Amino acid sequence: MSLTEALNRFTELGAEWVLWLLLALSVISIAVMVERALLLRRRGGGRGLARIADEKLSASDIEGLREIVGKGRSSEAAVLSAGLEKYDDGPSAVEESMHAAQIRERQILDRNLAFLGTVGANAPFIGLAGTVIGIMEAFRNLGANVQAGASSSVMSAIAEALVATLIGLLVAVPAVVAFNIFQRRIKTRMNDTQVVVHLLLAHLKRRGAPSVAAEGRSKD
């Protein structure tokens, strides 16, 4: 059997399976959107933490800050908590720990977003494939039925085949919109974590500055 014959037999399956595939992708996409939205909501609410951290660090109330951070579930709280765990090990250890925490948070927030991006980019092409298969089937039926009225049935079949392209677009557009919204929110969230990173590092450098100056005076 030649490749052309194999492809023709494949198209004889019709385009209905494409519609079922698009429906499945749509359901999974909606599930991912809901799950990511709930996660971002749970990991949010940390913008006020920067102000609290600044106040506690200015007062050198590290234990108080640890207690507040321990109750938080935001990305900012997770990153700051990682830094406070290495507080007594110096700025370098704190910076590395917080950087690692930021990477972990980014991985958590980015999870499953690649699926939305893939669906958004490829669903129109899947729908187009269904349309092509439907049109091929319509013309095959036209060749087998040349009697009067066959052309109208072919036009009806082509119109049905075009539905696959429409469904592909309807699946792709929400996925792309959600993907872009989530990416923007994640970028904002990670920028917020940078604020607490710099606040804690600045505090550690301020705390170490007097001892360095005193050491220089003792050498003199």
Disulfide bonds with the S-S distance in Angstrom:
none
